[in-house]
Amino acid sequence: MSGMVFTAVLAVFALIVAGGLLRRRGVIDPAAEGTLLRLLVGFLTPCLIVDTVLGNPALADPSNALLAPAIGLASIVVGIVAGLAVARVARLARVEGNTFAYATALYNYGFIPIPLALALFGKPTVGVLMVFNIGVEAGLWLFAGLMLSGEPALRGLRRAVNPPLVTLVVVLLLNAFAPGIVPGFVRKASAISGAAAVPVALLLSGAVLADQVRGFFRLRGGRVIVLSCLLRLGLLPILFLWAARELPLATELKRVLVLQAAMPAAVFPVVLARLHDASPETALRVLVATTLAGLATIPLWLRFGLWWTGV
């Protein structure tokens, strides 16, 4: 299993690096990035959801279908509380501290763990990961305005309604009430199209990170860099793995927690910090520092987590 873990992680980061190189060469320019993002969110990701969630036997387990989103949201709440505590101890200014807590709590919940889940566990676990991410997505939007600009939480939550979420809800309803209604050719087309979602997303992530890395090395703020790595890649993984080991959860959901425990910070908080006039420099430090450090820590946490939880 350890060899599979390292191979899967290296494959993921190879595509991210390829995306960065394609950005530098002008293949993925800003105009192409926008088109690819709309294709990814509006079509490829919904197809991936249909392929991995529709008829997924793991989602017949109530602990996967019902507990997964709740645990996903709880993971964000715990991360924000821990981030605010660290920010207070470190005496970060309010805006910087709130941005630090938000950016550190939000981990890369999508297109790094998805290919790892496919490589290590297969589609049943990917389907549970998709349902788990309902809660993470809710946390992303629920706390965005609240943490970054003080706007009402429910106003931000409305922005969580998007094609992947709508597709996921529809497919879960089909699983419950009409599992055989979708024709075979539609499922096959979804499988073919969904397979493209992961490489497109990783290439886009690399393109975005290539832009951010240049700005990262012009920034100061070593304290935020160190604290974000200690929290996102140190303390929070232990809490995730403790939950996977001790809580009475289905195997697939335990595997999702092991995967998410190892993840670096997400990209989107940098964008949201800019939109809300918070501290995008802080979010950028958290993103780039944890992603670069994640090259070393992701395989280590995955190996340890799989061994310690026994999944």
N, C-alpha and C positions, 0 to 999 in steps of 0.2 A: 504493500500500500504506500509506503514512503516514497518509492520511486514514482508511482503514479501521481502523488501529490506534487512533487517537484516538477515533473513533466507538465502537468496541467497548469501550474502557476507560471512556469516559463513560457508556455504557449500563449497564455493570456497577455503577459507583459510584452511578448514579442509583437503581438498585434497592436498594442498600445504604442510601442516604439515605432512601428511601421506607420501608424497614423501621424505621429510627430514628424517623421521624415517626409511623409507625403505633404504635410502642411508646409514644411520648409521649402519643398520643391514646387509649391504652388498648385499641386494636384487637388488638394482639398482647400480651396480658397474660401473666404467668408460666404460668398454666394452659394457655392456648392455645399457648404456646411449647413446652411439653412434648409436647402432642398433635402439633403440627406436626413436631417433631423425630423422634418415633417413626414418623410417617408417612413422613418423608424417608428415614430410615435403613432402616426395615423394608420399604418398598414402592417409593417413587419412585426412589431411587438404584439398587436392583437392576434396576428396569425400564430405567433409563438405561444400565446396564451391558449388559443383553441387547440393547438397540437399537444400541449402538456397538461392542460386542465380537463378538457372534455373526456369523460370516461375514465379519469384517473382513479384507480382503485384506492389509492391512499387517502383520497378526499372523502371516501365513504366513512372514515373514522371521524367521529365528531370532534375529537381533540385536534385534528388537523384542520377541519373546515371551520370550526368555531373559535378554538383557542388561538390559532395561529395569528389572526389579525390583532387580537387583544394583546398577545405577547409582543408583536411587532410594535404596537403603539407604546406599550409599557417600556420597551427597550429605549425608545427615544426620551420618554419622561425621565427614566433613570439617568440617562446620559446628560440631559440638561441639568438635572439637580446636581449631579457630580461636577459638571462643568462650572456651574455657578459657585459651588463650594470652593473649587480650586481657584477660580477667578477672584473670589473674595480673599482667600488666604494670600494670593499673590498680589493683592491690592491693585488689580487692574481697574482702570476707569470704567464707569458704568457701561458706556457704549461698547468699548473694547471688550469688557468682560462678558456682556450679553452675546456679542458676536462670537467670542471664543467658545462660550458654552453651547451655542446653537451649532456652530460649525463642527465642533468636536463630537457632539451627540449624533449628528447625521452622518452615517457611514454609507459607503458605496453598496447599496442594497440590490442593485440590478445586474449590470452587465459585467461585473467581475465575478460575483458568486454564481451567476447562471451557468457560464461555461464550466466552472469548477464543479458545480452540482451535476451537470450532464456527464462530465468525464469520470467523476468519482462514484456517483450513485444512480444516474439515469433519470428518466422523465418523471417517475412518481415523486421524487424529491423536488424536482424543478417545479412541478405543479403546486406542491405545498409551499415552496418559496414564493411563488406568485401570490398565493393567498396571504401569506405572512406579510408581504409587501403592501397589502391594503392598509394595514395598521401603520407601517413605516411612512407611507405616503400621506396618511392622515396626519401623522406627527409632523412631517415636513411642512405642510401648509398650516396646520393648526397653530404652530408656534412661530411661524415665519414673521408675521407682523407683530405678534405679541412680544417676541424677543428683540426684534430688530427695529421696530418703530412704535410699538405700543398700540397698534390698531387692534380692534376686537378680534378674538380668536376665530369666531365663526365666519367672519368676513373672509379670512384667508382660507378657511376650510372649503368654501365653495369652489375655489380654484382647483381643488383636487379632482374634480369631475373632468375626465379626459377619455380619449378613445380606449386606452388599455383598461382603465377602471370599468368603463361601461361594458366592454367585452368580457371582462372577468365576471362581473355580476350576471350577465346574460348566460354565460357558459355554466356558472354554478347553478343557476335556475334550471338550465337544460339537464344538468346532471341529476338534479333532484326530481324533475317531473317528466322529462322527455328525453332520456339518454340516447335513444336510437334515431332521433328525428333528423340529425344532420347527415346528408348523403356522404357516401364514401369518397367521392371525387372532391368534395369540399374539404374533407379532412386531409386528403392527400395533398391538395393544393396548399392548405395551411401548413402542413409539415414542410413542404418544399420552401415556401416563403419564410416561414418562421426560422428555418435554419440560417437564413441570411441576417437575422436580427442581431445575433451576437457579434459576428465579425464587423458589421457596419457600426454597431455601437462602440466597440473597442477602438476601431479606427478613428471615430469621431472623438472619443475620449482622449486619444493620443494627440489629435490635432489641437484640441482645447488646451491640454496640458502643455503642449509645446509653446503656446502663447503665454501661459501663466508662469512657466519656469523662468522665462526671461525676466519677468517682473519680480519674481521671487528673489533672485540673486541681487536685485537692486534694493531690497528691503532690509531694514534692521528689525530687531525684535527677537533676539535669541531666546528670551524667556518664554514667549508664547510658543516658539518652535519646540523647545524642550518639554514644556508642560503638555502640549497637545500630543506629542508622541508618548509620553508617560501615561496619559489618561486614555487616549484612543487605542493605543497599541499595547498598553500595560495593564491598567486596572480594569477597564471595561471588559476586555476579553475574559478575565477571570470571572466576572459576574455572569457573563453569557454562559460560560462553560459550567459554572456552578448550577445554573438553572437547567442546562441540558442534562447534567448528571443527577440532580436531586429531584426535579419535578417529575410527576408521573405522566410523561408525554409519550406520544407515539414515536417510533424510531425515525420517521421522516422529519418530524418537527425537531427532534434532537439534532439531526444532521444539519438542518437549516441553521440552528443556533450555533453549531460548531463553525459553519461557514461564515456566518455574519460576525462571529467573535473576532475573526482574523482580519476583517475588512478595514481599510484606511478610510479617511474622511471622504465625503461625497463632493462632487464638483458644484452642484447647484447652489449651495449656500453662498458661494462667492458671487454668483449672479444676483441672488436675492439681497445680499448685503449692499450691493451697488444700488439696486432698485429702491431700497428702503433708506438710503443715506445713512447706513450704519458704519461698519468698519471693514470694507472689503479687503484692506491690507491684512487684517487679522485673519479673516477667512482664508485668504490666499496662503498665508503662512501655514495654517493648519492643513490645508489641502495638500500643498506640495511637500511639506515635511513628512506627513504621515504616508503619502503615496511613495515617496522615495525610500523611506524607512521600511515600508511594507514589502519592498522587494526581498528583504531579508526576513521580516517577521511573519509574513503570511504563511509560507510553508512550515515554519516552526510551530506556529499556533495550530495549524491544521493537523500536523502530525501529533502534537501533544493532545489536542482536543479529541481526536479520533481514538487515541489510546485511552485517555482518562475517562471518557464517557462510554467507551465500549460500543460505539455505533459504527 
